[in-house]
Amino acid sequence: MSQTDRKIGFIGLGIMGKPAAKNLVEADYELLVNDVRDDPVEELEAHGAEARATPREVAADSDVVITFLPEGKHVRQVALGEDGIIEGIDAGQVCIDMSTIGPRAIREVAEEFEAAGVEIIDAPVSGSEEGSKDAWMSIMIGGDEETVEDHRELFEVMGGNVVRVGGTGAGQVAKVCNNMIAAAEMTSLAEALVFAEKAGIDQGNLVDAISGGAAQTWALDTRAEDMIAGEFEPGFFASYMYKDLRIATRDGEEYGVPQLITSTNHELYKSLEEQGRGDLDFAGIMTLYEDLAGLDWGRDSTIDHSVSCLRSAVGYSNHRLEKQYTVWLALLHLSANMWVGSQIQCHTRCDRHSTTASSVRSPGRWAGGSTARSPASDRPRSWLLTRRIRRSPNPGFQRTRST
């Protein structure tokens, strides 16, 4: 049987899955599709695919089944749930999961499939919507070497860089690493662009100046222009990056991996998600940095004053205090800035549930919801700002807890 004689089942027609499915149809594969939404299914039918009502029906009528889903819970439901793939697939068939769900999750699903005589390949991708449309995305593969090679032509229709990393779960490990790096690139770029604006230089000139140098990155090449323009049409949802960083931090804890940068980026994307901006492109992390820098809308004056005091303390420590406390205060300063975002969200949540708060929209591009404040005594308080720092006669600090 030639590659294109195989009937391919394709489940999951989202921002990445739909373009990949279209590429398979255009390569003359017979495609059977399923999605929880009707619109993308109808679009694929118009493109030449056939629809099936359930994952079980897709599996029963296909030679190979591909899943391209948002999260591990969706993969488990589609693969192992009622009317799932496992109810329709035959022993000896192959299931290819192109979702990003982490190595532990795919290995759990693989165990269930292997017990039924079904082989699974994990093949998560990177490249955003553009890479999926133009078939140049990277596909990171985990699975039996012979089985992977038997399906290589199928992968090469969808991606330009197809690499088998290792056995089952290895593709997921590679994807987690990929997104750890991608998140670090994006948050660093956002931080630099906001720094440039606050320092009074043109952000476009900055990008021109650093392009081609040591700061050259995928994020700089593909997202800087839109970030400067404030355009965050999703190529890869910020909520998906938050999900992937949850996987990274969870599995990193399991493996005992230090993740100083990834854990911070996880918190940044969590804050973006909690502020209702998860449907932006993951370059939308720029808006969070703008908020923290005071570029778009005002914050509670008490919070501003507290953060200002801590910033002054850090500056003061550079001249007058022991170096070891400079590090401590720098970490304190970082925590305070992160706390600002959480307090804004806490206040907004309190206001949403208050029967007396007025619904006044905050001025600014991303300020959603009410800005009416609950009484100061009712507001969440941070342990961080209930501490007092006193200089002792000797170099160093004595720290006392507030009563």
N, C-alpha and C positions, 0 to 999 in steps of 0.2 A: 504494500500500500504506500503510495507517495504521500508526502506531507500534506498536500492540499486535498487529498482524498479523505482525510480524517474529518469527521464532524466534531467541531469544537463547541463545547458549552461554555458560555461566558456569563458569570453572575456578578453584578456590581457595575453599574454604568454611571459612575460619578465623574468628578472633574478629571481624573486620570484614566479611569476605566473606559469611558465612552470613546475617547479618541483612539485608544489602543484597540478596542473592538472594531472600530471603523477601518483601521489599518489592516486587520485580518480579513475583513470582507473584501477590501480592495485588492488583497493578495490572493483572492479566489478561494479562500477557505469558506466552507459551509458553516455558518455560525447560528447557534441557538442561544437566545439571550433571555435573561430574567433580571428584574430589578423590583424593588418595593414601590417605585414610582412609575407611572404610566408614560410620562412624556419622553424619557430617554429610550424606553422600549419602542415606542412608536417611531421615534427618530431613527433607530437602528433598523426597524422593519422597512422604513422608506429607503434605507441605504442598502437593503438586500438581505438582511438577517431574518430569521424566524423567531417568534416568541414562544415561550413556554410559561405555564402558569406558576410552577413551583420549581425549586432547586431539584427536587426528586425527579420531576419530568425532564429537566435539562440533563441530569446525569443518565437517566434511562435511555435517552436518545442520542447520546454523544459518545465519542471514542476517548476524548480528553476533556476534562472539566477545568476551567480557569475561574478562580474567585479573585475579586478585586474590591475589597471591602474596607470600611473605615477603621474598625477596631476589632480586638480579639473576641469580644462578646458577639459581634455580628458573624465572625467566621465560625465560631462554635455553633451558633444557631443555624446558620445555613448549612454547615457541614454535618452536624450531629443531631439537630433538632427535629421536630415533627415535620414531615415532608422534606427532610433535608437530603443532601447528596448521598449520604450513606444508605438511605432507603432505596435509592435507585441505581447506584453504581454497581458494576459487576467486579468480581475478583479479577485481578490482572490489569485493570484499568489504572490510569494515572490521574491524579488531581494536582493541579498547580495553583498554589496560593500566592498571589502577588501583593497581598495586603502587607502592612507594617504592623506586626502584633508582638514582636519580640521572640527570642529563641525558646523561652520556656513555654509560651502559649502554643507555638507551632509544633513543638515536640509532643505536647499533650494531645493535640488533634491527630498527629501522625501515629501515635500509639493506637488510637481507636481505629484508624483507617487500616493500619498494618494488620490488626487482628481480623479485619474483614478481607484481607488479601489485596488491599488497594495501596499503591505506592504514592507517596506525596513528595512534591518538590516545593520548597519555599523559594520564591523569586521576587522579593520586594524591589522597588524601583526608586530611582532618583532622577529628577530633571524637570519637575513641575509640569503644568499643563502644556507648555510649549514643547517640551521634550516628548511628551506622549503624542501630541498631534503630529510632530515632524519625525517621529520614530528615531530620535537620537538619545533617548534617556538611557541611563545605566541600569542594567539588570543584574542584581547580585544574587547568586544562586546557591542553594544548599540542597544536596540530594545525591543519590547514587550516580556515579560518574557515567555509567553506560546509559542510564535512563535520561540523564540530562543531555547527553550527546544525541540521543535519539529524537529529542525535541528541540535541538538547537535552531533549526530553521524557523520554527515557530517563534522562538524568542527573538531572532534576528529581524523578523518582520516588525516587531514592536519596539525594539531598542537598538542603539548603535554600539553600545559597549556591553557585551554579554560575557560575564565571568563567573565560572563555578568556583566558589570560595572553599567549599568543603562539603561535609555531610549534612544531614538534616539539621536545620537551625542555623547553619553557618551564614546563609544569606541574610537572615534576620540580624545576626551579630554585626555583619558588615553595614547593614542599613542603620542600625542604632549608632554605630561609629560615625557614619556619614552625617547623620543629623545632629550629632553632638558638635561636629565641626561646623556644619552649616549654621546652627544657632549661634555659635561663638562668632562666626563671621558677621552675621546680621546684627547682633547686639553691639559688637565693636564698631561696625559702620555707623549705626544709629548714634552711638555715643560720640563718635568723632564728628559727625555732621552737626549735632547739637552743640558740641564744643565750638566748632567753627562759627556757628551763628552767634553764639553768646560772645565769642571773641571778636566779632565784627568783621569777619571776612566772608566773601561770597562762597557759598557751598559748591557751586559749579566750578569755580576756579580751583577749589581744594581738590575736587575729583580729578580735574585735568592735571593738577600738579603731581598727584600721587600715583596716577595710572602708569603702569609699566615699571613701577618700583617695587620695593619689598612689600608694600601694602596691597599689591594687586591680588584680588580674590574674585571668586564667582559672584559674590554679593555685590562687589563694586562694579563689575561688568554689567550685571543684569538688573540690579535694583536701585542703584544710587540715583539715577535720573528721576524715577518715579517717586522715590522717597523725598527728594528735594521739592518735587511738584505737589506732594501730598496726595498722590494717587496710589491707592492700595487695592486695585482690582485683583482678586485672588488668583494666583497661579498655584499656590499651595497655602491652604488655610492656616491662619495662626492657631486655630484650635487643634489642627492636626499636628503642628509642631509641639504644642503643649502636650498632646497625647504621647507623642514619640519621646519627649523628654521625661514624661512620667515612666515610660518603659525603661529608659536609660537609667534613671535614678533608682528605680525599683530593682532592676537586675544588677546594677552596680553595687547596691547594698548587699545583694545575695552573693556576688562574687568577691566582695571586699575590695572594691576599686575606689581609690580617692577621686572625687569628682568636684573639685572646688569651683571650676568654671561652669560645668554642666548644671550643678545644683543651683547656682545663682541664676542661670538662664531659665531653668525650670520655674523658679519663683517669678521671674519677669513675665514669662508667658502665662503663668497662672494668673497674675494680676491683670494682664491684658484680657484674658478670657473672662475673668470675673467682672470686668468693666464693660462687658458686652461687645467686645471687639474681635471675637474669635472668628468672625466671618470675613475679616480683612485678610489680605495676604500676610504671610508671616513677617514681611518687611514693615508691617504696621506697628511693630514694636517701637518704631520711631515715635509714634504718638505718645507712648508711655514716657519716653525720655523727654519729650517736649513738655508733658505735664509736670514732670519732676523738676524741670528747669524753669518752670513758670512762663513758658513761651505762649501758651494758649489761653489759660484761664486761671483765676485766682484760687488760692487755697485758704483754709482756715488760718487766721493770723496767729493763733497760738502755736499751731504746728510750724508755721514759717519761723516764728521767733525761736522756738526750740531748736530747729534745725540750724538756724543762723548761729545760735550760741555754740552748738557743737562744731560747726565749721570754723568758728573763731578759735575754739579750743585746739583744733587740729593745727591751725596756723600758728597759734601761740606755742604749741609744743615743739615746733620746729626750731624755735629759738631758745627756749628757756628750760625745757624739761629733758629728762633722760630719753635717749633714743628708743628704749624699749617701750615707753609709754606712748611714743608717737605711733607706733604700730597699733597699740591697743585703741587709741583714740581714732585712728583711721578706720578700724573695723567698726567702732561705735558710730562714726559718721556714716559709713555705708549702711549700717543697720537702720539708722534714722531715716535715711532717704528711702529705703525700702518700706519702712513703716509708714511714711507719708502716703504712699499709694494705698496701703491697706486701710488707713484711717479714712481716706476719702471714700473708699468703697463701703466701709462700715457705716459712715454717716449717711451715705446714700441709701443703704439698706434700711437703716433706722427710719429715715424719712419716708421711704416707700410704705412702711408698715404703720406709720403714725397716723392716727385719725385726725390730728390737728395740724399736721404739717401742710403747708401750701405747696402746690405743684408749680414751682418756678423753674424754668429751664435755665441752666447756667449758660452764660455766653461762652462761646468757644466751639471749635470744630467738633470736638469729640465729647463734650460734656452732655451726658444724657441723664435723665431723671431729675429728681428734685434736689434743690440745694438748701432747703430749709433745714436749720440745725436743731437738734434736740438740746435740751438744757445741758450746760457744761457738766453738771454732776452725773448725767446719764450717759455721757460719752465713754466709749472704751478708753482705758488708760493703758499706757505701755510701761512695763517694768523699767524699760530703758530710761524713761524720763522721770522716774520716781527715785532715781539715784542721785546723790550729791557727790561731787568730786572736790576734795579739799587738798590743798598743798600742805604738806607737813614741813616742819623746820628742816628736815633732812630731804635730800633729793628723792623724789618719788611721790607716791600718793598714799593717802589713807582714805578708804571708801567706807561710807556709813550708809546704812539703809534708812530711808525715810520712815517716820512713824506716822 
